[in-house]
């Protein structure tokens, strides 16, 4: 919390970062470990998430969170990113990178969830489930 304009490095362990005030933060996930970021109860607008080269990257967003978030996946074989935008206006104007050799899953649920979301590099396996308006 309170890491605006700073780079936070996730420990070399399967841990979850609970964000209460991570707006503008940058997070570097540790390679070879699960990187779990929970923004369901806090603001993560403008956050930069650098997913692990090997391992999974899981981001959970709630009402009004994760606006303009940028999720960057390395594209290594076996890399996987899951983003859940579950709530009103979750993940608006966010960018999710899913390069050729990785897999990505995006779930949107709630009024205006994922509005103006951009999915880039989507040559890999991409699963999208949008139950929102």
N, C-alpha and C positions, 0 to 999 in steps of 0.2 A: 504494500500500500504506500501511496505517496511517492512513487518512483518516476514522476513525470520527467521526460527528457533524459532518462537514464536506462542503462541496459541491465536487466536482472538475469542472472544465469541460474538455471534450474540445477539442483544438485544431481549427482550421479546416482539416482535412485528413482523408483517408480513412485512419484509423489504428485499431489494435486495442489496447484496454486489457487487459493481462494481470493478473488479480487474484490475488494470493497471500494477501492479508489485507484484503479489502474489506468485511468485515462492518460493517453500519451506515453505510456510505458512501452518498452521493448523487452521481450523475453527471448532468450536463447535457450532452447531445450537441449538437454544432454543427449549425445548420441548413444544409441543402444538401449535407451530406457523409454518407458511410456511417459509422455508429456501431457498432463491433464490440467487444463485451465478452466476454472469455473467462474464465470461472470454472471451467473443467474441472479445474484442478489447485489451486484455492485456495478459501477460504471466502468466500462472498458473501451469507451469511445477513442478512436485513433490509435489503439494499441497495435504494436507490431509483434507478431509471433513467428519466430524462426523455428520451424519444426525440426526434429532430429533427422539426421541423414539416414540412420537406420533406427527403426522403432515406430511407435504410433504417436499421433498427435490428436488429442481430443479437446475440443473447445465447446463449452456450453454457455449459451447466452439466454437471458430472460427479457422481461419487459423493458423496452427502451435501451437495451444495452448492446454493445459491440458495434455501434455506428461507426462507419469509416474504418473499421478494423482491417488490418492487412495480415493475412495468414500465408506464409511462404513455405512451400514444401520443396525439398531438395531434388526430388525426382529419382532417388535411388531405388533400385529394384526392391520390392517388398515394403517400401515406405507407405504408410497409410494415414490419411487424415479424415477425421470425422468432426463435422460441425453441426451442432444442434442450435437452431434459432427458434426458441420456443417462448413466444410472448409477443405482446403488442409492440410493433415497430422494432423488433429485434433484428439486428444485423443489417440495418438500412445503410446503403452505400458501402457495404463491406466488399473487400476483394479477397478471393480465395484462389491460390495458385495450385493447380493440379497437373504437374508435368507428365510426360509420356509414360514413364515406367512406374509411376505410383498409382495408388487408388484413393479415391475421395468419395465421401458420403456426406450429403447435405440434406438436413431436414429443416423445413420451415413450417411453423405452426403458430397462428395468431394473426390478428388484424394487421395488415401492412408489413408482416414479417418478410424480410429479404427483399424489400423494395429497393430497386436500383442496385442490387448486388451484382458483382461482376465475377465470373468464373473464368480464369485465364489458364492457358496451357493445357486445356482439357483434351489431351490426346490419350490419357490413361483411362482406367476404368472409373467411371463416374456414376454414382447413384444419387438421384435427386428425388426427394419426397416433399412436395409442397401441398400442405393441407390448409394453407392460409389464403386469404383474399389477395 
